[in-house]
Amino acid sequence: MLPGIVDNKKGRMEFSSNLKWHNVQISKILKEYFPSRDFVVENDIKAIAIAENRFGVSKQCHNSVVMNIGNGIGAAVIIDNEIYRGKNNMAGEIGDIIINPVGQMCECGQIGCLQTKIAEWAILREAQSVEADITLEGLFARYDEKVDWAVKLIDSVVDYISISINLLANTYSPEMILLCGSMIQQNKKLRELIEKNYRRHLNDYIKNSFQLKFESFGRDGHIIGGSIIAYQRYIDEVIK
């Protein structure tokens, strides 16, 4: 399970700004090392969405959206209990949506992408411009101490996450939006701030149309989802 745009049929990584990979033949490379094995290559957030829809917190929902907030930003959409892939499996690549064309440089090469506001590396870049050796844990400690620059930075992060939730709610009208990723897993304070503030950026007509939840499987979500995908592919091959 990999971050980025994956051709899941050909087993190829088309593009990953996180990994700095472009057009990498993942399945072919793995097959050279393990010729007796077959491999499934999938986007990690889509795998998490499938796991949550099948066995997790969104299993009672027919339509849901998972948004990953970590070292990269991405989303995955479930419609009528099926993953929505879009053309070339690109649906959900929201991290590289440009939201400020005069903003910061993104690792994808564009300026002002959503990632530059809420990805872990981008938050640390801003924080370390003030305090060179600060960690994410240290940043939240500064927030709790009400240090002015830390409060401004974290408040901005929460605002942009809330705007992203609004974007997904209006675009897909899901029953549930589910947040996952390392930033969500490791920062209780961030989860609390999102829960407290995200509704401020929602249109009145959509405020009560969906639930906001957090992932149930943590770091195991993409493994569970990948196993479901591999099993389904095996069944499809048997049926043929």
Buried (B, 14 or more C-beta within 10 A) or exposed (E): BBBBBBBBEEBBBBBBBBEEBEEBBBBEEBBEEEEEEEEBBBBBBBBBBBBBBBBBBBEEBBBBBBBBBBBBBBBBBBBEBEBBBEEEBBBBBBBBBEBEEEBBEBBBEBBBBBBBBBBBEBBBEBBEEEBEEBEBEBBBBBBEEEBEBBBEBBEBBBBBBBBBBBBBBEEBEBBBBBBBBBBBBBBEEBBEBBEEBBBEBBEEEEEEEBBBBBBBBEEEBBBBBBBBBBEEBEEEEEEE
